[in-house]
Amino acid sequence: MALRPALLALVVIATCMVVTLVAANSDLTGTSGSIAAGWLALHQVPITIGGASLGALPLLPTLVMIAAVARGCSRVVTASTPRHECWWVVGAAVAGPVVVTAIALAVVADASSVIPLSSPNTLAALAWVIAVHLIGAGIGIGIRLWRPIVTLLGVPDWVLAAARPAARSGMALLATGAAITVASLLASWSTVGMLVEAGDGFMGGLGLTVLSILYLPNVVIGATAVLVGSSVQVGSASVSLFDVVGGPVPALPVLGALPEQAGGDGWLAGLVVPAAVGVMFGRECARRAASPLSAVQTALVGAAAVATVFALLGFVSGGAIGSFGTLGVDLLTFVGATFGWLAVFGSAAAALTRRRAAPEEAAASPRRAPMPPAATAELPAAAETVPRPDRGDTAVIDAEVLDDGHQALPAPDSEPSTVVDAEQSTIVDAEVVVDAEEVDDGVSQVTDADAQSDLPDSRRTSND
């Protein structure tokens, strides 16, 4: 866990850097510095090249790194793993990349004299690396040990019930944002093709295409922000459901999906999607809750969880983009709108669904029917003998029902009724006959040599 993900990432980064430098007909001067800068960029550490700061880094490599760490931790941890060994795994998953980051920082500082690459802030770089690998390790171990963890922490059931609805609603919003991105790229295919051709040759166009794929999660998060009612800023340009402000943007093909003008009132139809997701989210919370109050609590907790995850995604997807300014979503409105859609529509749908389901469940549950009039018919004067139940050869219960003249038993075909008053109840005269063989077996169990060894050494009586 300490070395495998880090070394694999370094091999991939080194291969990409060497291929890029060779394709650009450049000498390999500063290759080590480029590899070190690639390691830092993989962990969202802002880098500065030629005086231009780049903080909006592609999210796809970072997500792949988190998935690799999570998979590695989940493979070495099981439900029977002691707690201290789980902490060792987390420590190893973080300690190895921290060592690699310290080496990378030293290499960047040394290469800054050869290539126009500035050293980033050391504490910020270490914090980003620790955060990325800590999230991956937490996800991997949580997949295996989430039941003992929630039991140890005493998490309420209505909080656990919000996990799956929250995950599904968040994925639904992101999937809708991805669909909007694909549709926008197809609608602006001519612009995208023109930006690819601006790469000056096959290798340049291939590089821009690969870079666009790496930035695709950033664009999807921006489309999701626009979907819920927030806005996206790309330098001086901005996009929202209500308005589009033009401006110069980087010549990256994936940014060709940005609309050139507002879509009019048709854009407002996009607000139906988060509302529908909120209603489905609330209905699923209601199915996992026992009362309207717990359903609303589950919906609120799930909405807060989705908003928190979206806040993290929105924060890491943006940053400085050199001379263009900044790229990213309006974080405050993104988080507030996400929580609002899911909390308002979700809690309302959860309460109504749970309230409507309560009478239906009560009607479906079995109830004791009242005693029908036919059941009050008097029994014959002669006593009836209750059939003996088949209980094998161990014991026989012989019962006789006697009528006291005040209350009769219900008819055999009627359903059981509620218990009547003790003064009006029938009298049952029962006799229990135990099989003699069972008595002999029970006596033999306390009279054999092994059983008598536990008795006192004094004179044994019949009670002993």
C-alpha positions in Angstrom: 0.0 0.0 0.0 2.9 2.4 0.6 4.7 1.9 -2.7 2.5 0.1 -5.4 0.0 3.0 -6.2 2.8 5.6 -6.1 5.3 3.7 -8.2 2.6 2.8 -10.8 1.5 6.4 -11.1 5.1 7.5 -11.5 5.7 5.0 -14.3 2.6 6.3 -16.2 3.5 9.9 -15.7 7.1 9.3 -16.8 5.9 7.5 -20.0 3.5 10.3 -20.9 6.1 13.0 -20.3 8.8 11.3 -22.4 6.4 10.6 -25.2 5.2 14.3 -25.2 8.7 15.7 -25.2 9.8 13.4 -28.0 6.7 14.1 -30.1 7.4 17.9 -29.7 11.0 17.4 -31.0 12.4 18.7 -27.7 15.5 17.5 -26.0 15.0 15.7 -22.7 16.4 18.5 -20.6 14.3 18.9 -17.5 12.6 15.5 -17.8 12.9 14.8 -14.1 11.3 18.1 -13.3 8.4 17.5 -15.7 7.8 14.1 -14.0 7.9 15.6 -10.6 5.5 18.4 -11.7 3.2 15.7 -13.2 3.1 13.9 -9.8 2.1 17.2 -8.1 -0.5 17.9 -10.7 -2.0 14.4 -10.3 -2.8 15.4 -6.7 -4.3 18.8 -7.6 -1.3 20.8 -6.3 -1.2 24.2 -8.1 1.9 24.6 -10.3 3.5 27.7 -11.9 5.0 27.5 -15.3 6.7 30.6 -16.8 5.0 32.9 -14.2 1.5 31.6 -15.1 -0.3 29.8 -12.3 -2.3 26.7 -13.1 -4.7 25.6 -10.4 -7.6 24.2 -12.4 -6.1 20.8 -13.0 -7.8 17.8 -14.7 -9.9 15.7 -12.3 -9.9 12.4 -14.1 -6.3 11.3 -13.1 -7.0 12.3 -9.5 -10.2 10.2 -9.4 -8.3 7.2 -10.9 -5.7 7.6 -8.2 -8.3 7.6 -5.5 -10.0 4.5 -7.0 -6.6 2.7 -7.1 -5.9 3.4 -3.4 -9.4 2.4 -2.4 -9.2 -0.8 -4.3 -5.8 -1.6 -2.8 -7.0 -1.0 0.8 -10.2 -3.0 0.3 -8.1 -6.0 -0.9 -5.9 -6.2 2.2 -8.5 -5.5 4.8 -11.3 -7.9 5.9 -13.9 -8.0 8.5 -11.6 -10.0 10.8 -8.7 -7.6 10.5 -7.7 -6.1 13.9 -8.3 -2.4 14.4 -4.6 -1.6 14.8 -3.7 -3.3 11.5 -6.4 -1.2 9.7 -4.6 1.9 11.0 -1.3 0.5 9.7 -2.9 0.2 6.3 -4.1 3.8 6.4 -0.7 5.0 7.5 1.1 3.1 4.8 -1.3 4.4 2.1 -0.5 7.9 3.2 3.1 7.6 4.2 4.4 6.3 0.9 3.0 9.1 -1.3 4.2 11.7 1.2 7.8 10.4 0.8 7.4 10.6 -3.0 6.0 14.1 -2.7 9.0 15.2 -0.7 11.3 13.9 -3.4 9.2 15.5 -6.1 9.4 18.9 -4.4 13.2 18.6 -4.2 13.4 17.7 -7.9 11.2 20.6 -8.9 13.4 23.0 -6.9 16.5 21.7 -8.6 14.9 21.7 -12.1 13.7 25.3 -11.7 17.1 26.4 -12.8 16.8 24.6 -16.1 13.1 24.9 -17.1 10.6 27.7 -16.2 9.0 25.8 -13.4 8.5 27.3 -9.9 8.4 25.4 -6.7 4.9 25.2 -5.1 4.1 25.7 -1.5 5.4 22.8 0.5 2.7 22.6 3.1 0.0 22.9 0.5 1.5 20.2 -1.6 1.7 17.8 1.3 -1.8 18.6 2.4 -3.2 17.9 -1.1 -1.3 14.5 -1.3 -2.4 13.5 2.2 -6.0 14.4 1.5 -6.2 12.5 -1.8 -4.7 9.3 -0.4 -6.6 9.6 2.9 -9.9 9.8 1.0 -9.0 6.7 -1.1 -7.9 4.7 2.0 -11.1 5.7 3.8 -13.3 4.6 1.0 -11.5 1.3 0.6 -11.6 0.4 4.3 -15.2 1.8 4.6 -16.4 -0.6 2.0 -15.2 -3.5 4.0 -15.8 -2.4 7.6 -18.7 0.0 7.4 -21.0 -2.2 9.6 -18.6 -2.4 12.6 -17.7 1.3 12.1 -21.3 2.5 12.3 -22.0 0.1 15.2 -19.0 1.5 17.1 -20.0 5.1 16.5 -23.7 4.4 17.3 -25.0 5.9 14.1 -28.9 6.1 14.2 -30.8 3.9 11.7 -32.4 6.9 10.0 -29.0 8.3 9.2 -27.9 5.0 7.6 -31.1 4.9 5.6 -30.0 8.1 3.9 -26.8 6.6 2.4 -28.2 4.8 -0.6 -30.9 7.4 -1.6 -28.2 10.1 -1.3 -25.8 8.2 -3.5 -28.4 7.5 -6.1 -29.7 11.1 -6.3 -26.1 12.5 -6.5 -25.3 10.1 -9.3 -28.5 11.0 -11.1 -27.6 14.7 -11.0 -24.1 14.0 -12.3 -25.4 11.7 -15.0 -27.7 14.4 -16.1 -24.8 16.9 -16.2 -22.8 14.4 -18.3 -25.7 14.0 -20.7 -25.9 17.8 -21.0 -22.1 17.9 -21.7 -22.3 15.3 -24.5 -25.3 17.0 -26.0 -23.6 20.4 -26.0 -20.4 18.9 -27.6 -22.5 17.4 -30.3 -24.4 20.6 -30.9 -21.0 22.5 -31.1 -19.2 19.9 -33.1 -17.9 22.3 -35.7 -16.4 24.5 -33.0 -14.8 21.5 -31.3 -13.3 20.3 -34.6 -11.9 23.7 -35.3 -10.2 23.8 -31.9 -8.7 20.4 -32.5 -7.3 21.5 -35.8 -5.7 24.4 -34.1 -3.2 21.9 -32.5 -1.0 22.3 -35.6 -0.7 18.7 -36.7 -1.6 15.2 -35.7 0.3 15.1 -32.5 -0.9 18.5 -31.4 -4.5 17.6 -32.1 -4.0 14.3 -30.3 -2.6 16.1 -27.3 -5.5 18.5 -27.1 -8.0 15.6 -27.4 -6.3 13.7 -24.6 -6.2 16.8 -22.5 -9.9 17.4 -23.1 -10.7 13.9 -22.0 -8.8 14.4 -18.8 -10.7 17.7 -18.1 -14.1 16.0 -18.9 -15.1 15.5 -15.2 -14.4 19.2 -14.6 -16.9 20.1 -17.4 -19.5 17.6 -16.1 -19.4 19.2 -12.6 -19.8 22.6 -14.2 -22.8 21.3 -16.2 -24.3 19.9 -13.0 -23.9 23.2 -11.3 -25.7 25.0 -14.1 -28.4 22.3 -14.0 -29.3 23.0 -10.3 -29.3 26.8 -10.9 -25.7 27.9 -10.1 -23.3 29.4 -12.6 -19.9 28.5 -14.1 -17.1 31.1 -14.7 -14.4 30.7 -17.3 -12.2 33.7 -17.1 -14.5 36.7 -17.9 -17.2 34.5 -19.4 -19.9 32.9 -17.3 -22.8 30.5 -18.0 -26.0 29.9 -16.1 -29.6 28.8 -16.8 -30.7 32.4 -16.9 -27.8 34.3 -18.7 -24.7 33.7 -20.7 -21.8 36.3 -20.7 -19.2 35.9 -23.4 -15.5 36.3 -23.2 -12.1 34.8 -24.2 -11.6 31.2 -23.0 -8.7 28.8 -23.4 -8.5 27.0 -26.7 -9.4 23.6 -25.3 -11.7 21.5 -27.4 -13.9 20.4 -24.5 -14.7 24.1 -23.7 -16.4 24.2 -27.1 -19.4 22.9 -25.3 -19.9 26.4 -23.7 -23.0 28.1 -25.3 -22.6 31.3 -27.1 -25.9 32.8 -26.0 -28.7 32.1 -23.6 -31.3 29.6 -24.6 -34.2 31.8 -23.6 -37.1 30.4 -21.5 -36.3 26.9 -22.6 -33.3 26.8 -20.2 -35.8 27.1 -17.3 -37.1 23.6 -18.3 -33.9 22.3 -16.9 -35.1 23.1 -13.4 -37.6 20.2 -13.7 -34.7 17.7 -13.5 -33.4 18.5 -10.0 -37.0 18.8 -8.8 -37.8 15.3 -10.1 -34.6 14.0 -8.6 -35.6 15.5 -5.3 -39.0 13.9 -5.4 -37.6 10.4 -6.2 -35.0 10.9 -3.5 -37.7 11.7 -0.9 -39.9 8.7 -2.0 -36.9 6.4 -1.5 -36.2 7.8 1.9 -39.8 7.2 2.9 -39.6 3.6 2.0 -36.7 3.2 4.4 -38.2 5.1 7.3 -40.7 4.0 10.0 -42.5 7.3 10.5 -43.0 10.7 8.7 -40.6 12.3 11.1 -37.8 9.8 10.5 -38.5 10.1 6.7 -38.0 13.9 6.8 -34.8 13.5 9.0 -33.4 10.9 6.5 -34.1 13.2 3.6 -32.4 16.2 5.3 -29.3 14.1 6.2 -29.1 12.8 2.6 -29.4 16.2 1.1 -26.7 17.5 3.4 -24.4 14.6 2.4 -24.9 15.2 -1.4 -24.3 18.9 -0.9 -21.1 18.2 1.0 -19.8 15.9 -1.7 -20.7 18.4 -4.4 -19.0 21.2 -2.5 -15.7 19.1 -2.5 -16.1 18.3 -6.2 -16.8 22.0 -7.1 -13.8 23.1 -5.0 -11.3 20.8 -6.7 -12.6 21.3 -10.2 -11.7 24.9 -10.4 -8.8 27.2 -9.9 -6.5 29.7 -11.7 -5.9 29.3 -15.5 -3.1 31.7 -16.1 -3.8 34.9 -17.8 -7.5 34.1 -18.4 -8.3 34.4 -14.7 -10.1 31.6 -12.9 -12.3 28.7 -13.8 -14.9 27.0 -11.6 -18.4 27.0 -10.3 -20.0 29.5 -8.0 -19.5 27.3 -4.9 -22.0 29.0 -2.6 -24.9 28.8 -4.9 -23.9 25.3 -6.1 -24.0 23.9 -2.6 -27.1 25.9 -1.5 -29.1 25.0 -4.6 -28.2 21.3 -4.4 -29.2 21.1 -0.7 -32.4 23.2 -1.4 -33.7 20.9 -4.2 -33.1 17.7 -2.3 -34.1 19.0 1.1 -37.3 20.8 0.1 -38.7 18.5 -2.5 -37.2 15.4 -0.8 -38.5 16.1 2.7 -41.9 17.0 1.3 -42.1 13.9 -0.8 -40.8 11.7 2.0 -43.4 13.0 4.5 -46.4 12.7 2.1 -45.3 9.2 1.0 -44.8 8.0 4.5 -48.1 9.5 5.7 -50.0 7.8 2.8 -48.3 4.5 3.3 -49.2 4.4 7.1 -53.0 3.8 6.6 -52.3 1.2 3.8 -49.9 -0.7 6.0 -52.3 -0.6 8.9 -55.1 -1.9 6.7 -53.0 -4.7 5.4 -51.9 -5.8 8.9 -54.0 -8.7 10.5 -56.5 -7.7 13.2 -58.6 -9.7 15.6 -62.2 -9.9 14.3 -65.0 -9.3 16.9 -66.9 -12.3 18.1 -69.7 -13.1 15.7 -73.2 -13.7 17.1 -73.1 -17.4 16.1 -70.2 -17.9 18.4 -72.3 -17.2 21.5 -74.4 -20.3 21.1 -74.4 -22.4 24.2 -72.4 -25.6 24.3 -74.0 -28.9 25.2 -74.4 -29.7 28.8 -72.0 -32.6 28.5 -68.4 -31.8 28.7 -66.4 -32.2 25.5 -63.0 -33.7 25.5 -60.3 -31.8 23.7 -58.2 -34.0 21.3 -54.8 -34.8 22.6 -52.0 -33.1 20.7 -49.4 -35.3 19.1 -46.3 -34.6 21.1 -44.4 -37.9 20.5 -43.7 -40.3 23.3 -42.5 -37.7 25.9 -45.7 -36.4 27.4 -49.5 -36.4 27.0 -51.7 -33.6 28.0 -55.3 -34.6 28.8 -57.6 -31.5 29.0 -61.3 -31.2 29.7 -63.3 -28.1 29.1 -66.1 -27.4 31.5 -68.8 -24.7 30.9 -69.5 -22.5 33.9 -72.9 -21.4 32.4 -71.9 -17.8 31.9 -69.8 -17.7 28.7 -69.5 -20.0 25.8 -66.5 -20.7 23.7 -66.6 -19.4 20.1 -67.5 -21.8 17.3 -64.7 -23.9 15.9 -64.7 -22.2 12.5 -64.6 -18.6 13.9 -61.5 -16.5 14.3 -60.1 -16.1 17.8 -61.5 -13.2 19.7 -60.1 -11.1 22.5 -59.7 -12.5 26.0 -62.9 -12.1 28.1 -63.1 -11.3 31.8 -61.6 -13.8 34.2 -64.9 -14.3 36.0 -66.7 -15.2 32.8 -63.9 -17.4 31.4 -64.3 -21.2 30.9 -62.7 -23.6 33.3 -60.1 -26.0 31.9 -59.4 -29.1 33.9 -56.1 -30.5 32.6 -54.0 -33.5 33.6 -50.4 -34.0 32.5 -49.2 -37.5 32.2 -45.5 -38.0 31.7 -44.2 -41.1 30.0 -42.6 -43.5 32.4 -39.6 -44.0 30.2 -38.8 -40.3 30.4 -38.9 -40.5 34.2 -36.5 -43.4 34.2 -34.2 -41.6 31.9 -34.2 -38.5 34.1 -33.5 -40.5 37.2 -30.7 -42.3 35.5 -29.1 -39.0 34.6 -28.6 -38.2 38.3 -27.9 -41.7 39.6 -25.0 -42.8 37.3 -21.4 -42.7 38.5 -20.6 -39.4 36.7 -23.5 -37.5 38.1 -23.0 -38.9 41.6 -19.4 -37.5 41.6 -20.7 -34.0 42.1 -22.7 -35.0 45.3 -21.3 -34.5 48.8 -19.4 -37.4 50.4 -21.8 -37.6 53.4 -24.6 -40.1 53.7 -26.9 -39.7 50.7 -30.6 -39.5 51.2 -33.4 -40.1 48.8 -33.4 -36.3 48.1 -29.8 -36.5 47.1 
